[in-house]
């Protein structure tokens, strides 16, 4: 289900593209030469081939392909009235071809592709550009500005769609979803420029050789995606080992990560930081891999030495994460997730705002999941009693501001344990029993 602001935005873009397409029917006549028709379908075929090799964006919400330079070059060569058609028809991507994209999203993609091509070609023409006058030995200002319009408009059309989908600022959307790809986007800019320049001076054949740097750009996109996938695989392996070591905590780490993300979103934490909080919540107990089974799974109370051994899991977890690339600040948040707001926690006994906000968020949701889960030393509490315990400890164990946000969120969502899913992929990996309501949690 699309949010209403997103529907309105998509509709506006689609209507604008539709009007330009209709307008182009009355202006396209002089562009319909045999040469232009051949160029239209030639570039269209190449774009379709390029669409077969997209790379998922690092944080989902779409794919990245190397079509854009070809669409831009074709737009400059064909002019704005054919450009809107080549952008609308041939900006299709492989997931759409395979039927993996909703029809409404497909219409939007065609619309913003057509508008991007029209704006780029229109800018080039408006500034006095003429494709017949382009040559490799000179810099064309109209072509340069047209290229900037193509790349920026393409990025902003998609950025605003993501903004309305996730209800975040443009700045956050760029930082989280597009910043990683910016250098590669602009790496395609000179390739697009050369494709437009070379076509009229050297013909079609050299365009084939330009496909080599495009393939390299696509390879860079793929490498970035594989690095993130490798990190996620490492985390999943560690958590699988954790589940094997302590059967009572099966699924706990995944749930705390999702709970922490939900609460962070509710508190309007910036999107990139919220994702880091989810990561820290998922990894918060990883140090328990270093705790001996006799202590970790002891059914009764821990003695003093055993408690000290258990408390070392925060330091051990932080140390372990220091050896994993890409963890970022999650390492420090794991270290401090058992600190108390009144300074009576561990390992460093810091208090109040000295404790990172992320660690204070994880502390609340970690305790909630622990209380509503069966453990070797006690049965799970009902949801209502767990919530009362958190309220009683506001200002002591927990940050009152985080507790207030947690309670406000519960009033909207209801039973947190029922409302927050850990995701189908995680459930499958964990072999979750769908009939169990309560699971387990940390000491």
Secondary structure, DSSP 4 states (H G I P E B T S, - for coil): ---HHHHHHHHHHHHHHHHHHHHHHHH-GGG--HHHHHHHHHHHHHHHHHHTT-EE-TTSSSEE-S-HHHHHHHHHHH-HHHHHHHHHHHT--HHHHTT-S-HHHHHHHHHHHHHHHHHHHHHHHHTT--GGG--TTS--HHHHHHHHHHHHHHHHHHHHHHHHHHT--HHHHIIIIIHHHHHHHHHHHHHHHHHHHHHHHH-SHHHHHHHHHHHHHHHHHHHHHHHHHHHHHHHHHHHHHHHHH-GGGTTHHHHHHHHHHHHHHHTT--HHHHHHHHHHHHHTTGGGGGS-HHHHT-SS---HHHHHHHHTHHHHHHHHHTTSTT-TTHHHHHHTTT--TTS--SSS---GGGS-HHHHHHHHHHHHHHHTS-BTTBPPPPHHHHHHHHHHTBTTTB-HHHHHHHHHHHHHH-SHHHH----HHHHHHHT--TT--------
